[in-house]
Structure formats: structure tokens, C-alpha cells
Amino acid sequence: MALRTAAGAGGGDGGGAAPEHDGLENVQQKEIFKENEKMAQQREEPCPADSVESLMAEMPFVDTDIEEEFVMHATSEINIKKKRKRTAGREIEEGSERKKKKKKQYQPNYFISLPITNPEITGNIQAVQDAIIQKDQRLSKAMVHSGSLHVTMLVMHLSTKEEISIAVGALSDSKDFVEDLLKGKTVDLSFQGIDHFKNEVGFVKLAENDHTAILTEIAETMKKIFQEKGISAGEERAFKPHLTFMKLSKSTQLRKQVKKIDSSLYEDFKSRYFGDEILHRLDLCSMLKKKQPNGYYYCESSIVFGKSHQADLVKEALHRETQALLSRLNQIKQLLSSPEIRTNISKELFEDRHNSNSKWKSCIDSGSPDA
């Protein structure tokens, strides 16, 4: 009791100070508590919508739909694969189209021709063609005209007048190289035997010898000259000289009727000798322009060297005519050398002259206007 009274008394003694101190401390604690509680509430409360929009507006993907982005990401691999397939398909198609365009663009429309002018060769080929037609009339449409017979040395594509002019120049330049290869020698090409390409083209073969080797070298040299001039010339396959006399491609209608040429149709001529052709001329010819009246191709330009069968024929014809004239002159000389013939000629001349003078005198005497 005394103790509690003493404590109470002591409290009373500091009357105003102790309770005031306790109250101030409580107030401070309450303020601290409220401040902490306020901060805790601020942490728990979501940011206002305008604050979010303000932050999002500063982001680089502001216009991107996030959900859509994830959906796209989930299907991106599938789409990429499909796209790759489509792209690959387009690349294949485009590649195919490029090949078609390139093939069309470089489809040969001109060629270097070695014309066949020996009548022996053309006559023998005509005999083969006639024999085949007798067995199969349909193949008459497949036959190459005798005026068109040639050996193809080189094929090319010329699309403009300028390229044609360049090709003409290249052909002219080739002459010196060809003559250097020939060195004054004659290239005598021997044609013997018949062969075919896939039973669609029939041709006469060239006998393989030194002359054929020179022809091959000429073809390769010309190919190089034309290509150096920027002309799309030559083929990938090796040069194989041949003389085509029959081909199914000459008639679209025929191709529908005849798929293959029966080799038995020319069995009797497979080993036949057709004749020789002397290399004397090379022509730059068009495959598409109208042919000449004799059946030969439209020719842009030519180079000539050596001699031809035609020149030989003309020379031979002149020789025959000269010999015939000389023979006739010798006969006349022999007749005139005979005394009897000379007497008869003199007598006939004298009588003719006498009769003419008599007629003239008679006309004058009669006063005929014929005088």
C-alpha cells in the first residue's frame, strides 16, 4: 500500500510531465503505423490505367497485339515450312520457265550449209526416196527436196538484223581460216551408206577419212569464230556431219500417222555408194525465210574456195562442145581438100553467078522496077 502510494505520489509529483510524454510517444507510434500502413496499401493497389498506357506508349511494340504475337510464334515454324515449299515450288517453276524461255530464245533459226551440187549424189538419193515412197506412200511428205540437200556445219540463233550482219562478218572472217586449214588441198567428201536418228531421220553417211577430219576441224574453227563475235552458235553434242534426205518432222500430220520409220524400207541401200562432193562453198542460210525457186534455203552470204562440181561440169561441157566443133571443122577441111569437091563447088559458084548476072541483065532490058 505504501509502495503504491509512494508510486502514486511520485507520479503526482511529476504530474504534468509523465502523462504528456506517454501521449506524445503514442501519437508518434500511431503516425508511424499509419505511414507504414499507407505505404503497404500503395504497394498493394494497382497502377492507374492512365499510368499503364503512359508506360506502354514508350515501348517499341506499342502497336503489336501481344496475344497475336504469341499465336504467330506458335505457328511460325509451320508457316515457314509451307512458305519454303511454296518458294521452292516457285523456284522450280521459275527455273523451268527460264529454261523454256532460254530454249525458245536460242532455238536455232540460221545455219552454215555445205550445199550438195554433185548430180550423182542427188540422183542416187532420189532413187532411194522413190523406192521408199513406193513401199509407203505416206513418207512422200518426209522427203527432202533435192535442191535442199546439204550438210549442216553449224547452227545458231540470230534475232536481229545487227546479229545477222555480225554473222555475215564472221562467215567472211572464216574464209581465211578455212583456206589456211586446206593449204591448197581439195576436200573430197565421200558419201556412202544410210543410217538414222531414232528412226525419225534418215541420212546418208560420210565415209570417215582424212577429209572428214578436216571438215570437222573446219566446223570447230567456225564455231569458235562465231562465238567470239558474240553469236550463240554451236551445239553441246559433238559434230557429226551427215546428209539428211528424209525426216518425219517435215509434216505435223505425218508425225501423227507415222511414229517411226521402218529401216527395212531402205535395206537395199544401206551400203550404197552415193558419190563424192568437193567442198567449195559454205552458206549462211535461214531456216525460216522463203526458200529459193530451186528449193535451196534463203542465203544471207557465202564464201567460196576451191572448185565445185558445177565448175567441173561447165568445163566438161565446154570441152565436149569444143571437141565437137573441132571434129566438124576437120571434116569440112577434108571435104575441101578433095579435088572433085572443090571442082563441084567452083562449078556451082560459077553457075550461080552466071544465073544471077543473066537475071540482072534481063531486068534492065525489060525496064522492070525490080532492077
BAKOLLUM-992876 format. One record per residue: x, z, y of N, C-alpha, C in turn. Coordinates in steps of 0.1 Angstrom, whole numbers, plus 5000, padded with zeros to 4 digits. Layout:
N
XZYXZYXZY ...
# end
This chain:
371
500850004988500050005000500850005012 501850085012502750095024503549975025 503949925014504649795014503849685020 502549665015501649565020501449585035 501349715040501049745054502249715062 503449735056504649705063504749565065 504449485054504549345055503549295065 502349355064501349305074501749345088 502349455089502749495102503849405107 504749375097505849285102505249155106 504149105098503548985102502948995115 502449105118501749125131502749125142 503949175139504949185149505449045153 505448955143505948815148504748735150 503648795153502248745155502148595157 502548565167502348425171503248335164 504448365160505548265156505348225142 505048305132505048265117503848165115 502648205118501548105115501747975123 502247975134502547855142503447765134 504547825129505547745121504947685109 504147765102503547715089502547595093 501847605103500947495107501647365110 502747385117503547265121504047195109 504547275099505147215087504047145079 502847205079501747145071501347005077 501347005090501046885097502046775094 503246815094504346715092504246655078 503946745068503846705054502646615052 501546645060500346565059500646425064 501446415075501746285081502646205072 503646275066504546205057503746155045 502746235040501946195029501146075032 500446085044499645975048500445845050 501745865055502545745057502945685044 503345765034503645715021502445645014 501245715016500045655010499745525016 499945515030499745385037500645275032 501945315030502845215025502545175011 502045265003501745234989500545144989 499545164998498345074999498744935003 499744935013500144805018500844725006 501544794998502244724987501244674977 500144744975499144704965498144604970 497944594984496944494989497644354989 496844254985497344114985497544064999 498443965000498743905013497543825018 497243825030496143745036496243595032 495143525031495143385028495943305038 495843335050496543255060498043275059 498443395054499943415052500443325041 499643315030500043235019500143085023 499143035030499142905035500342875044 500642975052501842965061503042945053 503243015042504443005034504442875026 503342845020503242715012503542595021 503142605033503342485042504742455044 505642555042507042535043507742485031 507042475020507542435007507642285006 508542224999508742074998507642014990 507042094981505942034972504542074977 504442074990503142124996502042024992 502241904990501241804987501041784972 501741864964501741844950500741944943 499941884934499041964927499842024915 499942154915500842224906500242204892 498942224890498342204877498642064872 498441964881498641834876500041804873 500941874880502341854877502741904863 502142014859502342064846501741974835 500541914838499941824828500841704827 501241644838502141534838503441554830 503941674832505141714825504941724810 503741774806503441784792503241644785 502841544793502641414787503641314791 504641364798505641264804506441194793 506841264783507641204772506841094765 505541114763504641014756504540894765 504340924778504240804788505540734789 506640804789507940734790508140644778 507840704766508040624754507140494754 505840514759504940404760505440304770 505940354781506540264792507740194787 508540264779509740194773509340084764 508240104756507840004747507239884755 506439914765505939814773507039734780 507939804786509139744792509939654783 510139714771510839634761510139514757 508739524756507939414753508039304764 507939354777508039264788509439194788 510439274785511839214785511939104774 511339134763511339034752510638904756 509438934762508638814767509338744778 509938824788510638754799511838684793 512538744784513638674778513238544771 512138554764511638434757511238324767 510638374778510238274789511438214795 512438294797513738244803514338144794 514338174781514838074771514037944771 512737964772511837844772512137764785 512237834797512537764809513837694809 514837764803516237714802516237594793 515437604782515437494772514737374779 513637404787512937294793513837234805 514537324812515337274823516437194818 517037224807518237154802517837054791 516637024789516236924779516836794783 517636734774518336604778517436494782 517836424793517036314798517936194801 519236214799520136104801521236114789 521836004787522836004776523835884778 525035904772526035794772525835714759 525635584761525335504750526535404747 526735384734527635284729526735174723 526435064730525434964725525934894714 525034854705525334774693525034624696 526034544696525834404700526134304689 526634354678527034264667525734214660 525434084660524234034653524234064638 525434074632525534104618524934244615 525234344624524734484622523234484625 522734424636521334424639520534354629 521034244623520334164613520234244600 521234314596521234394584520234514585 520234574597519334684599517834634599 517634514605516334454605515834434590 516734394582516434374567516034504561 516734614564516334744559514934784564 514734774577513434804583512334734576 512534604574511434524568511134564554 512234594547512034644533511234774532 511534864541510834994542509334974546 509134894556507734874560506934804549 507534724541506734654530506234764520 507034874519506634974510505735084516 505835104529505035194536504835144550 503635084552503335014565503235114576 502935244573502835344584504135364592 505235344585506535364591507035254601 506135154602506535054612506635114626 505835224629505835294641507135374643 507835394633509035484633510335394636 510235264635511435184636511935164650 513235164651513935154664514135004667 513734954679513834814682515334774682 515534654677516934604676517734614689 517034584700517634594713518034734718 517434834711517734974715518835034706 519334964696520335024687521535064695 522035184692523235234699523735354692 524935404696525535524691525535624703 524935734702524935834713526335904714 526935894725528235964727528136104733 527136114742526936244750525636244755 524936364755523636384761523836484773 522836474783522936554795521636564801 521536664811520236674819520636654833 519936554839520136514853518836524860 518636624870517336644876517236594890 518336554896518236494910519036374911 518736294922519536174925521036204927 521236324933522636364935523336384922 522636444912523236474899523536334892 522536244894522736114888524036044894 524136054907525336004914526636064909 526536194907527736264902528136214888 527036194880527236144866527836004866 527335924875527935784876529435794879 529735884888531135904892532035954880 531436044872532036104861532335994850 531335904849531535794839532635704844 532635674857533735594862535135654860 535135784862536435854860536835854845 535935844837536135844822536935724818 536735614825537335484821538835494819 539535554829541035574829541435654817 540635764814541035854803540835774789 539735704788539435624776540535524774 540935454784541935344783543335414779 543535534785544835604781544835634766 543635674761543535704747543635584738 543035474743543135354735544535284735 545235294747546535244748546635094743 545635024748545534884745545034844731 544734944723544234914709542734894709 542334824699540834804697540234904688 539134964692538435054683537334974676 537634954663536634884654535934974646 534634994649533735084642533035024630 533235074618532635014606531435094602 530335024600529035084597528735054582 528635164574528335144560527535264555 526535234547525735344541524635404550 523635464543522435524550522335674547 522035754557521835894555520635934563 520336064563519136114571519336254576 518536284586518436424591517136484587 517136574578515936644574514836554570 515136434565514136334561513236294572 513636314584512836284596513436164604 514736154602515536054610516435974600 516335844600517135754591518235694600 519535694595520535634603521635574594 522335474600523535414594524735494597 525535514587526735604589527935514593 528835584600530135524604531135564593 531935474589532935504579534035584586 534435694580535435784586536835724584 537435694596538835644596539435684609 540635624612541335654624540535614636 539735504635538935454646537835554650 537235614639536135714641536735834648 537935874644538635984650538835964665 539235844669539435804683538135814690 537035774684535735774690535335924693 535636004684535336154685536136214697 537336174698538236224709537736174722 537236044723536635994735535436074739 534536104729533336184732533736324738 534636384732535036514736535736514750 536436414753537136394766536036374777 535036284774534036264783533136384786 532936464776532136584777532836684787 534136694785534936784794534836734808 535036594811534936544824533636564831 532536544823531236564829530936714832 531436804824531236944826532036994838 533236944839534036974851533436934864 532536834863531836784875530536864878 530336964869529137044871527836994864 528036894855526936834848526636904835 525436944832525037004820525036904808 526236884802526436784792526936834779 526536764768527036804755526136894748 526336914735525636994726526537094719 525937204714526737304707527237254694 526437174687526837124674527937024676 528737004665529836904666529336764667 530136684673529836544675529836464661 528736404658528536334646528036194649 528836094651528335964655527535894644 526435834648525535774638524735664645 524135574638523335474643521835484638 521035544646519635564642518835434642 518135414631517235294630515735334627 515535464625514135504622514035654624 512935694631512635834633511235864635 510735964629509235994629508836044643 509736094651509436144665508936034674 509135904670508735794679507235794681 506435854672505035844672504435984669 503636044678503036174675501936154664 501236044664500236014654500836004640 502035944640502735924627503136054622 503636144630504036284626502936354619 501736324623500536394616500336334602 500636204601500436134588501536154578 502836144584504036144575504836264579 505036364571505936474574507336454570 507636374560508936344555509136204552 510236144554510536004549511136004535 510435934527510935924513512235844512 513335914508514635844507514635724497 513735724488513635624478513335484484 512735494496512335374503513535284507 514635344509515835274513516935294502 516635324490517535344480518535234478 518035114479518834994476519834964487 519735034498520635004509521535124512 521535224504522335354507523835324508 524335224501525735204502526135074508 525135014515525334874520526234874532 527034764533527934744545527134664555 527034724567526234664578527034574588 528334604589529134524598529934614607 530834554616531734624625531234604639 531434704647531234694662532434734669 532934644678534134674686533634754699 534334864701534034944713534434864725 533534834734533834754746533134804758 532034884756531234924768530535054765 530435144775529735264775528735274787 527535304784526535304795525935444797 525635474810524835594813523335554814 522635594804521235544802520235664804 519035624808517935714810517035714797 516635834793515735834781514235814785 513935834798512535834802512135714811 513135654818512735534826512435414817 511735324823511235204816512435124810 512335084798513335004792513434864797 514534794794514734664799513934564790 513734444794512934344786513534324772 514834334770515434314757515234444748 514634554753514434674745515534774747 516534744755517634834757517234934769 517835054769517435154778517835114793 517135184802517435164816518835224819 519735144825521135174826521435204841 522035324843522435354857523835304860 524635294851526035254853526735224840 527835144840528535114828530035114831 530835134820532235104821532635004809 533434914812533734804802535234804800 535634794788537034784784537234704771 538334644769538534564757537634444757 537334404745536434284743535234314735 534234234736533034264728532734154718 531834174709531334074700530633964708 530033994719529333884726530433794732 531533854737532533764743533133684732 533333734720533833664708532833544705 531533574705530533474702530533364712 530633394725530733294735532033204733 533133274731534333204729534233114717 533633164706533533084694532632964696 531532984704530532874707531232764715 532032804725532732714733533732634725 534332704716535332634707534732534699 533532564693532832474685532332344693 531832374705531432264713532632174717 533732234720534932164724535432074712 535432134701535832064689534931944686 533631964688532631854685532831744695 533131774708533331674718534631594715 535731674711536931604708536831514696 536031554686535831474675535031344679 534031354687533331244692534231144700 535031204708536031114716536931044707 537431104697538331034687537630924680 536330944677535530834671535430714680 535130744693535030644703536330564705 537430634705538730574706539030484694 538630534682538830444670538030314671 536830334676535930214677536530114687 537030164698537530084709538830014705 539530084696540830024691540629904682 539429884677539229774667539029644675 539829534672539729404679538329344679 537729364668536429304666535429374676 535529504676534629584685534829544700 536129534703536529504717536029364721 536129264711535629134714534129134716 533429204708531929214709531529274722 532329384726531929454739532229354750 533329284750533629184761532629074762 532129024750531128924749529828974755 529429094752528229154756528229174772 529429214776529529244790529529104798 530129004792530128874799528728814800 528028824788526628764788525728844797 525828974798525029044807525329014822 526628984825527028954838526428814842 526628714832526128584834524628574836 523928654828522428654829522028714843 522728814847522428884860522628784872 523728704871524028614882523028504882 522628454870521628344869520328394875 519928514872518628564877518728574893 519828624897520028644912520028504919 520628404913520628264919519228214919 518528224909517128174907516228244918 516428364921515628434931515828384945 517128354947517528304961516928164963 517028074952516427934953514927934955 514328024949512828024950512328104962 513228164969512828244981512028364977 512228414966511428534961511828654969 510828734973511128854981512028954973 512028944960512829034952514329014954 514728894960516028864963516528954974 
# end
